[in-house]
Amino acid sequence: MHRRMHPHWTPGVTCALLLAVTLSPFLAVESRKSNQQTDTSMKLPREFRNGGVPTRSLYKVGPVTVNVASRPMEMKVENMHGRNPLSAQLGIDLPESLDLQSRVDGISLSIRVTRAADLRIRNYQFRDSDCVDVSWKATTCVTEVLTDCLDLGKGHWYGASELREQLWPLEKVSTNMMPFVGTDSDFSDNYGPVQERMFFSSEGQGIYIEEDIPLFVSINATGDKKLCLQAKYDEYWYSSGGVNLPELNYTVCMAQDARSIHQLLSDRYIQKPEGTPNPLLFHTPIWATWAKYKVNITQAKFPYLEGFSTPSARSVPGSTYHAEGFDVSNKGDTSYNLVLSLETEVMWTI
């Protein structure tokens, strides 16, 4: 993530209020200069210098068409393989009245939303498929919220996360906007611990969101058939660290069918195992404690350990001991209860 200097921020301060406080010392000066022509080109990124005010509502970059006049902005990505296009709404949480500046350089479209965020859409070929990188970068506030919604359309969707109610295909699921992080989905409607930031459809449409994005996701939240991606720092699930501005970066690729797009995204983004686990792990016993003893495991609760230490039990090599409920205070903790762990060292010396 890019680290940028910005005015001091405290939780609960909205982006609009922060802007007002930050800009107030300059308002009086600017009002006296309102009748003078000023040069602001050096304050803009290179792609917006020497103008950049949109002169038309539609911009086309390869298979991508963007309507900057609609609110929110609309994007459509055509599929060169003859399947249905993917439609999306960009900048859902930005003000309806936008001050935009746009630039096209042949393979990319750059849009600056004044005092809010920069958007860059870049088209390129990967293997035999068209891909589009969509990159939002907040420019002013750590409290900025960047949200894009993609239409699920007529195809079937797959991917995402383990859920307590595991409906399939994915368009049957309905989840509100919530952090896309691994949690215990057995007792909540949050996204579960098995997940990938990848979504793909039977129409050959695929989406992958970068790992370092403070990502929130909703799926068909109101029955609207939309997959919404959101980047924000809520200072709970994701912390800005006091210097990070939110970014929303994802890639859309178009292939012939579900298998093709899954193979393409997996080869490009999903890290593969570098070795093979010991085969004993797959066909030797797993000795688990939870079914009988639950929490507060102690040495006194293991009378059968004497039996486990017999020659017949020891004749099963590579057995796995699965002990639960004693080494962490709460599920998901990354720090262990050292007192209990040290006491149970006796158990491993049978």
N, C-alpha and C positions, 0 to 999 in steps of 0.2 A: 504494500500500500504506500502511496506517496505521502510524505510527511510535509505539512505546510504550516507556516505561522499564521495565526488568526487571532482575533480578540478573545480574551479570556471567557470561558464558558462554564456555566454551572447548570446542573440538572434542573429542568423545569423552565429554562429560558427558551422561548420559542425563537425560530429563525427570524421572524419578522421583527420581534422586539430587539434582538441582537443587532439586526441591520440598522434599526432606528437609532440605537445608542451609538453604534459605530460611525454612522454617517452624519449625526447631528452636528459635530464641529465644523463640517464642511458645507452644510446647507446654506448658511448665511453668505459665505463666500461665493458659492455657486449662484445664488439668486442675484448677486450684483453683476455676475458675468453672463446672465441669461441672454443678453442682447449681443454678446460677442461670440464670434466663431472660435471654437476651441478644437485642438487636435488631440483626439483620444486614441489614435491608431496604435501608439506605442504601449497602451495599456492592454491591448488585446493579444491573444496568441497569434502566431504568424499567419495561420490560415484565415484569420478574420481581418487582417490589416488591409488598408486601402479599400474600405467599404465592407460589403458582405451582407447588406440588408436584403432580405429575400425579395426578388423581383417577380416570382411566380409561386404558385401554391404547391405544384408537384415537382419533385426531383426524382430522377431515375439513375441508379447506379447498378449496372449489370441487371440481375433479376430482381432488384429491389426498387420499389416505388414508395416514396415517402410524401405524404400530404402534410405540409407544415401549417396549412391554414385551418385544419380541423382542430378541435379541442376535445380530448387530447389529440396529439399528432397521431397519424395512422401510418402503418408500415405494412406492405404486402411483399412477400417473397415468393416468386414463381418457382415451380419445380420443372426443370428441363426434361425430366423423365416422364412428363405427361400426367403426373398426379396432381391433386388439389394443391393450391397455394396455401401458405401460412400467413394469416393476418394477425396484426398486433396493434395495441394502443400504447403509445409511448408517453412517458412523463405524466402519469395519472395524477400524481399529487402536486404537480406544479400549478401555479396560478393560471386561471383561464385566460387572463389578459397577459400575454407573453410579449416581451421585447426580444425579437429573434434576429440573429445574424447568421447567414449561411454561406458555405463555400463548397464547391464540387471540384475535385481534381482528377476526375476520370474513374478512379476505382473506389473513391471514398467520398462521403458527404459529412461535412462538419457543421454543427449547429451550436451556437452559443445562446443560451437563455440568460439574459443579463441578470446579474446578481443572484444566480441560482446554480446553474450547472452547464457543463459542456457535454455535447453528444457527438460521437463519431461513429459512423456506420461504414464499414469497409468490406468490400466484396473480393473474393479470390476463389481459385479452384484448389480443391484438395482431392487427389486421385481423380475420379471422373465425376465429382459432385461439386455443386456450388455451395460455398460457405459464406456466412456473413458474421463479422464480429460487431457486436453492439456494445459500446462503451460509454457509460455515463460517469461523469466526475463532478461532484459538487465543488463549487468554487468559493463559497462564502461561509457556510455554517456547518458545524458538526451535527446540528439537529436536522439538517436537510433529509427529506425522505424521497428516495428515488424508486419509482414503481412503474413497471411495464406489465401489461397483461396480454397474453397470447390466446387466440381463439382455439379451442380444442377441435372445432370443426366436425366433420362427419366420420373421421377415422377413429380407431381404437388406440388408446394410449397406455404406455407401460413405463416402468421405472420408478423413480422417487425413493420411497421408504417403506419399511415395515410399519404397519398400523395395527391398532387393536382390533378394528373391524376391517379385515383385509379383503375389500371388494376388488373385483377384477373383471374387465380391464379398468384402468385408472379413472376413466371418465365417470364411472359409477360412484367414485369417492366424493365426499363433500367435506372439506376442511377449511376452517377459518384461517386468516393470516396469522402465522405463528413461526417461531424461529426454526430453521431447518438444521437442527442439531440432534444428536443422538440422546434419547431419554428412555425411561422405562415406560413403554407404551402399554404394558399390562394393566396399569392402573390409571391411565389418562388417555386423552385423545391426541396427545402430542405425537410428533414423528418419532419412530422407534430407532433402535441402535443400528439396525442394518439399513444402510442407505447409500445412495450415490447421487451426486448433483447432476443427474442425467435423466432426460425425458425423451421418449421417441414414440412414433406412431406408425400405424399400419399404412399410412400414406407416404412413408419414407421421410417424415419430418423429424429432425432431431435437435435437441437443445442441451447444451452443457454450460454450467455456470462455474466460474473460476472458484477455487478452493478458499482464497483469502477474502472473499466477499462476505460482509456481515448480512447473511441471507435470511430472509423471511419468505415463506411460500404459502399461497392459498390455492386450493384446487376446487373449482366448481362451488365456490363458497355459498352463493345464493341461487344455485341452479342455473347460473349464467353461462355455463360451458366455457369457462376461462381458467387458464393457468396464470396466476399472477406472481411475479418475482419482485421482491422488494429489498432494497439495501438501506439500512439505517443503524445507527448506534443508539441502543436503548440503555447503555451503561449497566446492563444486567447480564444478558446473554452475550452481548458484544460490547466491548469498551473501546472508546475512541483513543484512550491514552492521553487525552488532552490536546492532541496535535493532528490526529487523522481525520480527514474529511471522507464521507462515505463515497464509495464507487460501486457501480453495478455493471459488471462485465460478463457477457455471455456470448456463446457462439450458436448460430443456427446453421445447420447443414441439411441439404435436401438430397435424398437418394431414391432408389426405385421402390423399395418396400421396407418392411420392418427389419428383416434380417440384414439387409444391406446397410441401413443406417446404424443399427446396433453394432455391427462389425466395424464400421468406420469410426464411430465415436469411441468404442472400446479400445481399438488399436491406438487411437490418438491420445486418449486421456486416462484410461484406466491402467494403473500399474499392475504388471503381471507378477506372480510369484517367481522368485529367483531360485527356488529349490523344491525338493519333494520332502514332505514330513516323513518321519520314521513310520513304516507300515504297521508297526506294533500298535501305534495309536489308534488304528482303525479297527483292529480285531481282538484287542485284549480288553478286559473288564475296566469299567469306570466305577470306582468305589465312592459313592456319594453319601454325604451326611444329612442333607436337607430333608429328605423324605421322612426320616425317623426323629432326628434331633433338633431340627430347626435352628434357633439362635442359641447363643451362650454355650458354645461348645467347650467342654472341659475333658480332661483326661479320664475322669471318673465315668463319663458317659460312653466309654468305649470298651465294655467288657468283651466284645467280640474281637478285639484286637489280638487277643491271645490266639484265637482261632486263625486269624489272618496271618499270624506269624508261623503257622504250621508248615511243614514241608509241602503238603498238597497245595496250599495257597501260594506259597512262594514258587511253586513250579510254573506259575503263570507269569512270564517275564513281561516287563514293560507296562504293568498295570498303572492306571492313573487314579490318583486320589483327588476327589472333588469335594473340598470342604467349604461350606458356606456359613455365613452368619456369625463369624467370629473375628475376621481380620479387618473389617471396616465398620465405622460407626453408622454410615448410611450407604445404601446402594449408589454406586456411581462415584463414591469418594476416591480421590487419588492418593490420599494419605491413609496409612494403615494404623490399626490399633496395636502398637508395639508390645504392650503388656500381654495381651492375649496371644499374639503371634509367638512371643518368646516362650510362653507357657506350653504351647502346643508343639514346640520343637521336639519334646519327648516322643510325640506320636510318630515322628518320622524316623526314629531310631530303633524301630522294632527289629 
